[in-house]
Amino acid sequence: MSVARAERLVNLVLCLLSTRQYLSADRIRGIVPGYSDAPTDEAFFRTFERDKTELRDLGIPLEVGRNSVFDTVDGYRIARRDYELGEIDLEPDEAAAVALAVRLWDSPQLTGAAHGALLKLRAAGVDVDQAAPAIVESKVRTSEPAFAPLLAAVQDGQAVSFGYRKPSPAEVTDRVLDPWGVVSWRGRWYVVGHDRDRGAPRCFRLSRVVGEVRKVGKPGQVRRPENVDLMQFVANTGGEAVHSSTIRVWVADGRAAGVRRRATVVDRQDIDGVAGDVLELELRFPDTAAGWLAGYGADVVVMEPEVLAKSVRERLIAVAGEAR
């Protein structure tokens, strides 16, 4: 199934599930993204009929009816009483498998499409049920920009290249990877595959991917080996790795007590006329410290390493842009 068709079906389900009234085909055409592109009425009705058949084949019950005796055409909706599942009693291993599958639904693209569809329904005057169940439910954050392109590369069987930030020594290197899969381990996302530069399997944490993920070669050239357990590979190689590094920061006088508690004063320095101390502190996970340090704003300036300083600056610039 194409991405465009899948998105259209999700939008159609959201539309019919979120309304209390029957919606005619013409009304659905004007509301649901994907139908307005049909060049003719005949093309739209062919597409709509195929989509209705697809939903019924998936076990989604479509209810046909009219809102009043004055309506001249039938409308459609999905009754929540027929759509919702009854109570399900899962064994612990079954529940764990379902929870793992649900994690993939927390992508910005899917959640954005869901919210956008509901907004369009309300804007079109459709009486949306505020208590309608969410089609897309967030369970695990996938805010890393690299998530979507890496997952697409895995699905397309296509190699990728990207910049990767090493924690120790702090530097960014270019990597070329034949991706086998994207998995979550202990709250972090990893891509596993064959590292062409190292000539061996490797896993990379998505939060350390820097810049754009670029496609290499043609689709269909990468295949995952049958005997590789991706989750086990991450657990044995990348999921438990702990790196420590010494960083140097400037802290304004009387500020950032949380940083000062962990650090040692090594020098005095003025920055832009503000007096402060130069501190050194040891971090076990320096690559994840950018958000913590950026939270102190102008009271803390990262001096070394440059990779961490750049990451903090990018976060502060992004916050300043949102404030405007």
C-alpha positions as a printed Julia matrix, in Angstrom:
324×3 Matrix{Float64}:
   0.0     0.0     0.0
   1.36    3.44   -0.96
   1.99    6.09    1.69
  -0.58    8.43    0.11
  -3.26    5.75    0.15
  -2.48    4.75    3.73
  -2.7     8.39    4.88
  -6.0     8.81    3.03
  -7.47    5.73    4.72
  -6.33    6.93    8.15
  -7.9    10.33    7.5
 -11.12    8.67    6.31
 -11.34    6.55    9.47
 -10.68    9.6    11.65
 -13.36   11.52    9.78
 -16.07    8.85   10.02
 -15.21    7.89   13.6
 -15.14   11.45   14.93
 -18.52   12.61   13.67
 -21.94   11.86   15.1
 -23.73   12.57   11.84
 -23.79   10.71    8.54
 -21.5    12.31    5.95
 -22.33   12.14    2.27
 -19.7    11.18   -0.29
 -19.53   14.79   -1.56
 -19.01   16.07    1.99
 -16.27   13.5     2.58
 -14.62   14.56   -0.67
 -14.35   18.12    0.57
 -13.12   17.22    4.06
 -10.76   14.26    3.81
  -7.28   15.07    2.45
  -6.48   13.01   -0.63
  -9.87   13.06   -2.31
  -9.75   16.62   -3.6
  -6.96   15.61   -6.01
  -9.36   13.47   -8.04
  -9.6    15.04  -11.54
 -13.22   14.03  -12.11
 -16.29   12.94  -10.15
 -15.99    9.47  -11.67
 -12.36    9.17  -10.49
 -13.33   10.22   -6.97
 -16.19    7.72   -6.7
 -13.95    4.89   -7.96
 -11.34    5.76   -5.33
 -13.96    6.13   -2.62
 -15.52    2.76   -3.42
 -12.12    1.07   -3.28
 -11.41    2.71    0.08
 -14.75    1.59    1.52
 -14.03   -1.96    0.41
 -10.55   -1.77    1.93
 -11.94   -0.63    5.29
 -14.53   -3.4     5.34
 -11.83   -5.95    4.49
  -9.83   -4.64    7.45
 -12.81   -5.27    9.71
 -13.79   -1.62   10.16
 -17.6    -1.4    10.13
 -19.1     1.36    7.98
 -22.6     2.42    8.91
 -24.82    3.75    6.1
 -27.8     6.0     6.79
 -29.38    9.44    6.59
 -29.54   12.21    9.18
 -33.17   13.13    8.43
 -36.04   12.31    6.15
 -35.13   15.35    4.05
 -31.76   13.94    3.0
 -31.73   12.65   -0.56
 -28.49   10.64   -0.46
 -26.96    8.17    1.94
 -24.16    9.11    4.28
 -21.47    7.21    6.12
 -20.05    7.03    9.62
 -18.3     4.55   11.91
 -20.2     3.72   15.08
 -17.92    3.65   18.11
 -19.87    0.79   19.65
 -18.94   -1.39   16.64
 -15.42   -0.06   16.21
 -14.07   -0.31   19.74
 -12.59   -3.57   20.91
 -13.92   -5.39   23.9
 -11.8    -6.3    26.88
  -8.68   -8.22   25.92
  -6.75  -10.34   28.38
  -3.11  -10.63   27.23
  -0.36  -12.77   28.63
   2.75  -10.82   29.77
   4.76  -11.72   26.65
   1.84  -10.81   24.39
   1.4    -7.46   26.13
   5.11   -6.73   25.69
   4.9    -7.48   21.96
   1.88   -5.19   21.54
   3.59   -2.41   23.49
   6.65   -2.66   21.25
   4.52   -2.42   18.11
   2.64    0.61   19.41
   5.88    2.55   19.83
   6.19    2.96   16.07
   2.97    5.0    15.97
   4.56    7.89   17.85
   5.98    9.64   14.8
   5.48   13.38   14.2
   4.07   12.68   10.73
   1.26   10.42   11.95
   0.3    12.47   14.98
   0.37   15.65   12.9
  -1.91   14.13   10.27
  -4.35   12.97   12.94
  -4.62   16.4    14.57
  -4.84   18.11   11.18
  -7.71   15.89   10.09
  -9.72   16.7    13.22
  -9.11   20.43   12.77
 -10.38   20.24    9.19
 -13.48   18.43   10.38
 -14.28   21.15   12.88
 -13.53   23.89   10.35
 -15.94   22.28    7.91
 -18.72   22.41   10.5
 -18.76   18.73   11.33
 -19.94   17.91   14.84
 -16.81   16.17   16.11
 -17.12   13.89   19.11
 -14.65   15.28   21.65
 -14.41   11.89   23.36
 -13.58    9.99   20.18
 -10.73    7.54   20.73
  -7.39    8.47   19.24
  -6.26    6.45   16.23
  -2.65    7.39   16.93
  -1.6     7.19   20.55
   1.85    8.33   21.68
   3.75    5.88   23.84
   7.42    6.57   23.19
   8.89    9.83   21.93
  10.5     9.76   18.48
  11.43   13.4    18.28
  14.8    12.69   16.62
  14.74   14.08   13.05
  16.64   11.01   11.86
  13.83    8.6    12.81
  11.6     9.02    9.75
  14.33    8.9     7.03
  16.09    5.94    8.66
  12.85    3.98    9.03
  12.02    4.76    5.38
  15.47    3.57    4.33
  14.95    0.28    6.19
  11.59   -0.22    4.47
  13.06    0.64    1.05
  16.18   -1.5     1.56
  18.45    1.46    0.77
  21.82    2.45    2.24
  22.24    5.82    3.97
  25.02    8.18    5.02
  24.94   10.61    7.94
  27.09   12.53   10.37
  27.47   10.86   13.75
  28.59   12.57   16.95
  30.97   10.47   19.03
  30.94   11.19   22.77
  34.6    10.52   23.43
  36.6    12.01   21.86
  33.96   14.58   20.95
  33.85   14.73   17.16
  31.51   14.22   14.23
  32.36   11.55   11.66
  30.61   10.55    8.42
  29.17    7.04    8.4
  27.74    4.92    5.59
  25.3     2.25    6.73
  23.24   -0.57    5.25
  20.3    -0.28    7.69
  18.62   -3.45    8.93
  16.14   -1.97   11.39
  15.25    0.76   13.88
  14.6    -0.38   17.46
  13.98    1.16   20.87
  16.05    0.1    23.85
  15.53    1.56   27.34
  13.91    4.74   26.09
  16.4     5.43   23.28
  16.15    4.72   19.55
  18.89    2.98   17.58
  19.47    2.05   13.96
  21.24   -1.27   13.39
  23.0    -2.26   10.2
  26.24   -3.01    8.39
  28.77   -0.19    8.72
  30.55   -0.04    5.36
  33.5     1.93    6.73
  34.14   -0.54    9.56
  33.12   -3.59    7.55
  31.06   -4.95   10.46
  27.6    -4.7    12.09
  27.11   -1.59   14.2
  24.31    0.25   15.99
  23.93    4.04   16.2
  21.87    6.07   18.62
  19.48    8.35   16.71
  19.99   11.27   19.11
  23.64   11.4    18.0
  22.88   11.6    14.28
  23.87   15.07   13.07
  22.37   16.82   10.06
  20.54   15.23    7.14
  20.27   11.5     6.51
  21.23   11.02    2.84
  20.25    8.05    0.67
  23.01    6.07   -1.03
  22.56    3.76   -4.0
  19.3     2.25   -5.2
  16.34    0.89   -3.2
  16.13   -2.84   -2.67
  19.89   -3.42   -2.38
  19.96   -3.84    1.42
  18.57   -6.96    3.07
  18.52   -7.79    6.75
  20.26  -11.08    7.64
  17.83  -13.67    8.9
  19.89  -14.67   11.95
  20.26  -11.17   13.46
  18.25  -10.24   16.56
  18.29   -6.43   16.42
  17.15   -5.88   20.0
  19.71   -8.32   21.37
  22.43   -6.75   19.25
  21.72   -3.28   20.69
  21.59   -4.65   24.24
  24.96   -6.4    23.82
  26.82   -3.66   21.97
  25.33   -0.19   22.06
  22.55   -0.07   24.61
  24.75   -0.36   27.68
  27.78    1.63   26.52
  28.8     4.31   29.0
  31.25    7.06   28.01
  32.58    9.77   30.27
  34.15   13.02   29.17
  35.37   16.23   30.75
  33.69   19.4    29.56
  34.54   23.03   30.31
  31.85   25.67   30.85
  31.63   29.27   31.97
  29.04   30.05   34.66
  27.98   33.54   35.75
  28.56   34.46   39.37
  25.72   33.36   41.65
  24.01   31.36   38.87
  23.47   27.71   37.82
  23.88   26.08   41.22
  23.0    22.74   39.69
  26.04   22.9    37.42
  28.32   24.21   40.15
  27.51   21.27   42.45
  28.95   18.84   39.9
  31.98   20.9    38.86
  35.39   22.18   39.89
  36.39   25.84   39.49
  39.55   26.13   37.38
  39.62   29.81   36.35
  37.92   33.22   36.38
  36.7    34.97   33.24
  34.41   37.78   32.11
  32.09   37.24   29.14
  30.37   40.29   27.65
  31.17   42.22   30.82
  29.64   39.58   33.12
  31.93   38.01   35.73
  31.94   34.28   36.21
  33.88   31.06   36.83
  35.32   28.59   34.37
  34.32   25.1    35.53
  35.26   21.58   34.58
  32.9    18.67   35.14
  32.85   15.02   34.26
  29.78   13.72   32.43
  28.97   10.07   31.81
  26.71   10.97   28.89
  28.06   14.24   27.44
  26.02   13.88   24.25
  22.75   14.16   26.22
  23.87   17.19   28.28
  22.96   19.8    25.66
  19.33   20.09   26.76
  20.3    20.31   30.43
  22.89   23.04   29.86
  20.71   24.97   27.41
  18.1    25.22   30.16
  20.33   27.66   32.02
  20.23   30.11   29.12
  22.86   32.85   29.12
  24.06   31.91   32.61
  26.06   28.97   31.23
  28.34   29.0    28.17
  29.91   25.76   26.95
  33.57   26.33   26.08
  34.69   22.76   25.31
  34.05   20.53   23.45
  32.93   22.46   20.39
  30.42   19.78   19.38
  28.53   20.2    22.66
  28.79   24.0    22.46
  27.27   23.94   18.97
  24.45   21.65   20.09
  23.58   24.0    22.97
  23.63   27.03   20.66
  21.28   25.3    18.22
  18.79   24.61   21.0
  18.9    28.21   22.25
  18.44   29.58   18.72
  15.46   27.28   18.2
  13.84   28.45   21.45
  14.45   32.09   20.53
  12.82   31.5    17.14
   9.72   29.95   18.73
   9.48   32.87   21.18
   9.3    35.29   18.26
